[in-house]
Every structure is written in structure tokens, then in C-alpha cells.
């Protein structure tokens, strides 16, 4: 009997095994989904001492007003948490073509919230569909575009001159100069094409080109131009959406990567151009505007507030790496970006930096120098001076050092220190100060 039971069990088990082996596999999706991101806690200690400006004035902003205090000096401390979540979907066709989509959400700084951070508000950082193959890569949606290829001074941790220190200074008293030229958080609904990387194992070249119908316009917003608000009961934003300062924006970036066995080299050149034609937004230009940096432009002689100029900006950048060290820098000529007619002085930025990485430690230092107009500065109050007399920063300098220590994969502590100084025509909007940041970041 025992032998009979064993034989019967073996027979049943064999039949079940054979059936499972020949059964159809469980259906699987051809799309893979990856989720990643970070949570970054920062303790900030900061001081800013600005020159005098028109006390008792006020600026309109989004239907409200911003009071201009008599004493702009700031010395304080605060905590901040920045978080970001990325959803990346990808598939591969039978012919080898890859395709996918990306959605990025964060509470970080955007042009619509004065680059001061979104608080607990979740902002759209990216949302695009992409295709790639032997032809290169095409992207459709909200992204930074071809300017992602641009390289400049390397940084570590919270980014030194390219980092979080701007969250702890006021955009009304400290000008916004960026190592990447136009702020590298800028994302707009666009079409971007990247060529394949052409070359061999040691030397490669790639070109990226982007077209944006409206700059700083993203998500499901549609900018409707040419409609002054005919109905005072309805806000212009209900009629026109968020007006964009520039239309028909084109970005082009050429990047090179070289491996010289001991030394690695990355170099890039970019050009960005945009038209201020149709929308021509501003504080009183009639098209609903909620982009603060373009809301306070001073009136040009014979023109209306917000009479912006077309612009063409270009930049050159490079990085050199060897034996754990990376050095680099960039120069950007911003042309007439963010200016009204009559604001025709030079606008450019220059940056240098280096970093060294060893084991779990990285250290870095960087310097940013710039000159140009910033029409958010408080000297706008009252628009009492001509466009060449206000909001022009003749010299801006930021000096930064930073270091990180990686405790475990994904868990990093960092410290950043930045000192800045700002000189303008006269005494208004002169500013100097510092920001010290200590952070704990988890990347997943």
C-alpha cells in the first residue's frame, strides 16, 4: 500500500509539473515604471544687509500688494524641507525603439513663486513623452529642453552658487544671477530633439534643439494672446491664462565629451532666443500676468509698463576631470533678456569652481560674478527713475564652499556656505550677506 501511494503521488506530481511547464506564462505589461526622488531637510542661517530704498511704498502683486519696509536688514534662521518625486515609465518595441514618459513633482522654487520655494505646494517639474532610436531622441511636453546639455562650474551638496542659498534671500533685495545663464529650473511646454551621440568611445558630440511657443508656460495652461480683458468682473487670468513674457523661444546646445585616458573633458555652447512680440506682458499691459519677475518692469520713455525687448543669449562652458578632481566654469551673455526698452546695459555672468571626491566625502568651492537688470528689486517702488537708472546691478559676486558625507547609499549630509555682495547705481539695492546651510538628504 505504501509503495502504491508513493507511486500515485509521483504520477500526480509529474502530471501537475508537466502541465505547469506547458501552461501559458502570466501576462506581463511591456511598460516598466520606476519611482524615485528625494527628501532634503535644510537648516538655514542667514543675514542680509541692504541699502535704503523708498520706505512706505507698495507694489501690486497678483491682486494684492507688497509693502516696502523702511528697514530691509534681515538676520535669522529657519528650517526648510524640499522634496521631489519622479515617475519614469519606459517601454521597448520589437524593432528596438524605446519610448516612455516622465512626470516629476516637487515643492521647489519656480518663477511663479519668486524662486522662494513652494512651501507645501506641489509644483510640476517635468511631464513629457519621449521616443528614442537610431534617429536620436524626441521629447514632447514640459522639460528644461536642450539647455540640459550646458555645463558650468561643478558643485556638491546643496549646490553652492547654483544651489539652495537663493531660497533664504529675498528676490526683492538680491538679484537672481544663475551659472547657467537663464535660470536652469525654467521648464516650459516644448518639443525637444537630441541627435545621437556621434563619435567613438573616446570622443562624442551631440546637438539638442528646443522650440517653446511660450516661455514659462507649462502644464495644461494655454496662453491666449491679444485679448485685453473686456469684462472687469472676470480676472484676466480666466480669459487669457497665464501670460508669457516671451514667445517662439528656440534653444540650441552643442555638447562634446572627450576621454584623454588621464583627463576627461566636457564642453558645451548654447544659444537661446525669444520674441517679446504678441503677449508683451507687464504690470499694466492688459494681458493677465502672474509671473512676478515680469510684473514690475519700469516704464520706458514713451512706452508702457512691460514693453519688453526681444532677446538672444549665448553661453560657453566646460569641465575637466582627473584623479577625483573636477574643475570648470562658464560664461553667459544674456543679451536683452528680462529688459524693457531703454534698458540696454551689458548683462552677463561668469562662474568658476572645482570639487574633489574621495571615498564617502566630496568638497567643492565656486564663484559667480554677474551684472545686469533685475526688475524685481525694490527700487522699482514708484517707478520714479528712468529705466537706465533703476534695477541695474553693476556688480554681483557670490563665493561658496561646501562638503558632503555619504553615510549609506542614498543618505547624505551636507554643509554649504555662501557669501554675496551686490552693487547698484547709487545706494539703493546695494546688498551683502551670507547663507549657511546644513542639510540631511535621502535619495531613493
Secondary structure, 3 states (H helix, E strand, C coil): CHHHHHHHHHHHHHHHHHHHHHCCCCCCCCEEEEEEEEEEEEEEEEEEEECCCCCCCEEEECCEEEECCCCCCEEEEEEEEEEEEEEEEEEECCCCCEEEEEEEEECCCCHHHCCCCCCCCCEEEEEEEEEEECCEEEEEEEECHHHHHCCCCCCCCCCHHHCHHHHHCCCCCCCCCCCCCCCCCCCEEEEEEECCCEECCCEEEEEEEEEEEECCCCCCCCCCCCCCCCCCCCCHHHHHCCCCCCEEEEEEEEEEEEECCCCEEEEEEEEEEEECCCCCCCCCCCCCCCCHHHCCCCCCCCCCCCCECCEEEEEEEEEEEECCEEEEEEEEECCCCCCECCCCCCCEEEEEEEEEEECCEEEEEEEEEEEEECCCCHHHHHHCCCCCCCCEEEEEEEEEEEEEEEEECCEEEEEEEEEEEEEECCCCCCEEEEEEEEEEEEEC
